Amino acid sequence: MEKICLLPLFLTIMIINHTIAQEKGIYPDTLKGIILKIEPLSFLFDHLSGGIEVPVGKNFLDINIGASGLGVANYYNQTGGFVMKAGLKLPIVMRSPFSILYLMPEVAYSTYKKTYYDPATYTDKRKTINANAIMLCLGYRHISPGSKFYYDGGVDLGIGWANYGEAYNNYNFNLFSSRDNYNNMKSSISGAALSCHFAVGFLLKKKPAK
């Protein structure tokens, strides 16, 4: 409950910072454009993902999709599925004409298959996990003016829930629950959601100057 009560505080801070950014006009046209990107380190966490970023007024709409169960990790027999994140980047500080610090409210979704051992029946069972989260990301975004090379990184914190547990790694975020592992696979769980990201890409189409 305490974690849920912190969400209005995060949203209030986000709105205040966004208002300041709008008043100062810190969103130059050099930062605006359509970007295609990938997350090159995602395979370390057993998924592959990429996305698109497009300007929406003085903000950026950020959408990432991918396939889970692909990579070098094996989270206790978790197998292939689908991952998605969507958020809106709101600038708070301009570090240069090409770099910004931002806050991004976002939603995340993961679905995958989970094989687990049931001590009650002494057999392996298989269930489909659906996990969701609402998070707030603090991140840094940069575009190289010469090559149009883009990189972006950030840390995400919020609340999440899943229809079944061991949902500690849902590819998009870690979900922390106080329930033990066996009970997790019998009922839904919820708790703090934590994630991070690093993406690289290119500016494909610069927004024309007005």
N, C-alpha and C positions, 0 to 999 in steps of 0.2 A: 504493500500500500504506500509506503514511503517513497518508493521508486516512482510510482504513478504520480504522486503529488509533486514530484520534481519537474514533471513534464510542462505544466503551465509556466514555471519559472524559466525553463529553457526557451519556450515560445515567446515570453515577454522580452527576454534579452535579445532574441533574434529580431523581433519587430523594432525594438529601439535602435539596434545597430543598423538595420536596413534603412530606417528613416534617416539616420545621420548620413549614411552613404548616398542616399538619393539627394539630400539637400546639398551635399558637397559636390555632386556631379562627378564622382570618381570613376565613372564607367565609360572610358573613351572608346571610340569606334575601332581602335587598333586591337581591342580585345574581342571584337564581335565577329562571328562567322560560324559556318557549319564544320564540325570536327568529327572525324571518325577515329576511334581509338580502340586499343586492346589493353588488357591487364596482363603484362608479361610474366608476372610471378604467380598468377592464379593456379598454375599447374602444381605448385608446391602444396596447395590446399585442396587438391583433388577436383578441380574444375577448370574449365576454360571459358573465358568471357570477354566481351568487348561491347562497344556501344557507340552512341551518337550523342553529340551535344549541339544544341541550337540556341541562338539568342532569342529571348522572349522579353521584349522591352529592354530594360537595363539588367535583366537577369539571364540565367542560362537554364534551360531544361535539359536534364541529364538522364539518359536512359541506358541501362546496361542489361544484356541478356547473355545466357550461356548454358552450357551443358555440364552437369555434375557427374562425378564418378570417373573423370578423365584426369589423370595426373599420377604423381608418384606416391601419394598417400593412400592409406586404406583405413578408413575410419570404421573398424569393426564390421566389415562386410556391408558397408553402405555402397549401393550401386546406382547406376545412372539415373538422371532426372533432369530437371529444369530449374534454372535460377534466374531471378529478375530483380533489379533495383531501379527505382525511379525517384528523382528528386529535383528540387529547384534551387540552384545556387544563387545566393544573395550576397553581393559584395559588402565587405565591412571595412577593408583597408586596401588602398592601392599602393603596392611596393614600388612600382614603376609603371610606365605606360603600357607594359605588356604583362604585368604580374599582379595578382590580387590575392588577398586572404578572403575567405568567404565562409558563410554559414549555409548549410543545406539541409532543410527538412526532407526526409526521404522515407519511402516504404520499401521493404524487402520481402521477397517470397522465395521459398525453396520447396521442391518436392522430390523425393527419392525413395528407393526401396531400402529397407533395413532388415537384415537377418540377425536374430538374437536367440540366445538359449533360454528356454523356459524351464526353470527348476521344478515347477509343479508337475510338468508332464515329461521331463527328461528328453525333450525334443527341441530341435531348432524350428523357430517360427519366423514368418516373414510378414512385414507390414509396410504400408505406404505412409511415409511421414510427410505431412504438410506443415511447414513452419512459416511464420510471419513476424515482422517486426516493424515498429515505427521508431525512427532514430533521427538524431540531429548530428550532422557532420561539421567539424571544423577542418577546413582544408586550404591548400595553397595551389594556385593555378598559374601556369606560365606558358606564353607563346614566344618562340624565338622570332624576331622580326624578319631575319634574313631567310631562314630555311622553312619558316612556318611550322617548325617542330613544336609539339605540344607535350607537356607533362603535367600531371596532377596527382596530388596525394592528400590523404586526410584520415582522420580518426572519427569513428561513429559510435555514439552511445544512445541507448534508449531502452525500450521495453519490447519483449517478444513473447510469443506463445506458439505451441505446437500441439497437434492432436495426439501425438504420442511422444515419449522421450526416448531415451538418450539423445536429446537434441542439442548436445553441447557443441556440435559443429554442424551447422546447416549450410555450409559452403559460403553463404552470404554473411553469416554472423554467428557468433558464439552465444548460446542461450544458457544462462546459469539458473539452475533450479535446485531447491533444497531436498527434493525427493530422491530416494535411492533409485539405482538403475532398474531394478526389477519392476518396481511400482511405476516407473516412468513409462514402461512399455505397455502398461495396462490402462493408463488414463492420460488426459491432457496435462500439459505443464506450462508454466509461465515464469518469467523472471527478467532479470536485466539482460539486455542485448548489447554486445560489444563487437565492433568490427573495425577494419581499416582497409585502405585501398591504395594502389599505385597504378596509374595508367599513363600510357604514351600514345601519341597519335599525330595527326597532321591537320592543319587548317586547309580545308578543301575549297571553300568558297567564302571570300571575305565579304562582309556586308557592305554594300555600297554607301558611300558618304551621302548625307542629305544635302 
